Amino acid sequence: MNILLNTLGDPIWQVLALVITFVAPVLIVAVRTRDVHASEQQKRRDSLTILRVWFAAFLLISGVAVAVHLPGAAPQRTSSTALPTIPTLSPTPAPTSRPTPTSIPTPTSTPRLAHSITQVLTTFCDALTIQDYQTAWNQYARPLQHTHSQPETFAAWGKFTRCSIPDQSGDPSAFTVLTLTFARGYTDRFGRTGDVDYRFTMGEENQAWKITGVCDILSEGCYAVSWG
């Protein structure tokens, strides 16, 4: 029992465990969004590979931490019968383990923020589809509005007939893909017609999600557009 408490109270083990725990979801999101043309089966296979690597790394870190604390457990057993003051040492790991829950509320806000991201993008898409450009414009963050002309942005939006949010696996991250459909006779600067994917960057402004940037998704990267 002392070995387990010492391991959980080890700050090095806590830091490494938190790092790999937070890095794993980031890598999964990166793998699933790096290529929009990849099949769902390929994305799922890559995600499972990352989870396996994370689990193996977690077991390795835990095993090393237990091995480090294993030699120090024996002296406590032999001396515990001689000195009644030793039980006062066992609560010492407790203060180190209590601060760890303070970091838990940070991830709990993600579902609420992700839901508001979906609401903002749904409002933007619906407004763009029915040509309510003022409502769509209101979803832009103030810095983005200041760097783009409203009439030119509305004219660029006039080339699209529909906007939709593709099916997403898991909660959308701060980078969200939308599909815009060009009207007949219109193309983008790369000559593409029909459905074209754009990546929308989201940011928080006055305790609400706003669109802070838009780029054109290509296999070589994501290129800025004139209207976002």
Phi, psi and omega in degrees: 000320178296324179298316181295317180295318179296322180293313180294331180274357180290117182297328179294316178296320180298315181296313181296320180295318178295321181298309182290333179290321179280330181290325183302309178298324180297317179295322179296316178298318181296318181294321185283341182249358185290331181222106183291344181269357179290148181288158179296326179294320178295319179296319181294321179295319178294321179295319178296324178297318179296320180296321179296317179297319179298316182296319179295320179294321179297316178296321180296314181297317181294319179297318179295319180296318179296319180296325180292321183273352183297316180296332183279354183280327184295316181299329181293324180292318183288326183271346183293330179284336184272320185242123177286351182281347183297324177303338177290342178281330184296326177290349183301325176294338184300316179298330180285333181275337181292321180296338184300324178296344180294338178276348183292320180302338180299309177291335185294339179283346184301312181301320180293319179292318180298322180295319179291330174299314180299320179297317181296315181290327176295317177299317179297314182296314181299317180294320180294322182293320181267010178063031173270074189292332180294319177295319177298319179297326181292345178278350177283145173289156183301315178301324179291323177295323182289335182264003180226140178284129181297313179300319180292324178293317178298322179295321178293321178294335180296346178282346184258145178252344183203151175224138181215157177257115180297160176298134182237143177265118182083185180286139176294145180269192180293342174255120186232136182266131173240149179252120177250139183254122178287142173291159181300133180094353180251146176223164174274184184291346178262005178084012181275145179235174177071223183280127180228135181269137177232146179258124180256126176267130183252147177215160182267131179221121182053047177061031176214149178284138176223157177280123183250354179182153178224138176221158183268121186276124172228168180295333181277345181156197181239121188250137182297147178251161185289337183257010179201000000 
